[in-house]
Amino acid sequence: MSPITGLALAAALALVLGGLWLLQQPGGNRTKAILMMVAGAVIAFNAWVVSLPVPA
């Protein structure tokens, strides 16, 4: 795994955890929290695709 992939996964984790934290807040913005979690999932998916081996 390259350092860039690791940083991408750390950013994805931060977005997902931030979205979950925002959902728990009494006056939290639900739309922003869901969008943060979706963005984290997209970043994690992109990191997974980049880490796949190159076809021959």
DATA-V787637 format. One record per run of one state. SS is the DSSP state (2 for helix, 1 for strand, 0 for the rest). FROM is the first residue (numbers start at 1). LEN is the number of residues. Records with the same first field share a line. If there is no record, write none. Layout:
SS = FROM-LEN ; FROM-LEN
This chain:
0 = 1-2 ; 25-5 ; 52-5
2 = 3-22 ; 30-22
